[in-house]
Amino acid sequence: MAYTELTVWTRGIIMDKEGRDIVNSVAAAARLEGKSAQAMENYVDNPDRTNAPTRKYCRISDDEIENALT
């Protein structure tokens, strides 16, 4: 299955919410177009530490995305 993946890098508590809002908004827009979408997070370090790198992901596909972990 082919899908498009968006990765948003943010910095700890300073930009954590903004990164989450970006991937959630992109996923919601894709769902409105009838596509399958998932938004998820992956912390590189403790996100409460100021400026620790964090990652947010959004996957978009025309077909249903079966597994969120792959």
C-alpha positions in Angstrom: 0.0 0.0 0.0 1.3 3.4 -0.9 0.7 6.4 1.3 2.1 9.9 1.8 3.7 10.7 5.1 4.3 14.2 6.5 6.9 14.6 9.3 6.8 17.7 11.5 9.8 18.3 13.8 9.2 20.6 16.8 11.0 21.6 19.9 9.7 20.4 23.3 7.0 22.3 25.2 7.6 25.5 23.1 6.3 24.2 19.8 4.7 20.8 20.8 1.1 22.0 20.5 1.7 23.7 17.1 3.2 20.6 15.6 0.3 18.5 16.9 -2.2 21.0 15.5 -0.5 20.8 12.1 -0.6 17.1 11.7 -4.2 16.9 13.1 -5.4 19.6 10.7 -3.7 17.9 7.6 -5.3 14.6 8.6 -8.7 16.2 9.1 -8.5 17.9 5.7 -7.6 14.6 4.0 -10.5 12.8 5.7 -12.9 15.5 4.4 -11.6 14.6 0.9 -12.6 11.0 1.5 -9.0 9.7 2.1 -7.7 7.6 5.0 -5.5 9.5 7.4 -3.7 9.0 10.7 -1.9 11.5 12.9 0.5 10.3 15.5 3.4 11.5 17.7 6.9 10.1 18.5 8.9 11.8 21.2 12.7 11.6 20.7 13.3 12.7 24.3 11.2 13.9 27.3 8.9 16.5 25.7 8.7 18.4 29.0 12.3 19.4 28.7 12.6 22.7 26.9 13.8 22.5 23.3 13.9 18.6 23.3 13.2 17.5 19.7 9.8 15.9 19.1 8.3 14.5 15.9 4.7 14.4 14.7 3.5 12.3 11.7 0.6 12.3 9.4 -0.1 9.5 6.9 -2.6 9.9 4.0 -3.7 7.2 1.6 -6.5 6.6 -0.9 -6.9 3.2 0.7 -7.5 2.3 4.3 -4.3 2.4 6.4 -4.3 -0.9 8.2 -1.5 -0.6 10.8 -0.5 2.6 12.6 2.8 1.2 13.7 4.4 0.4 10.3 
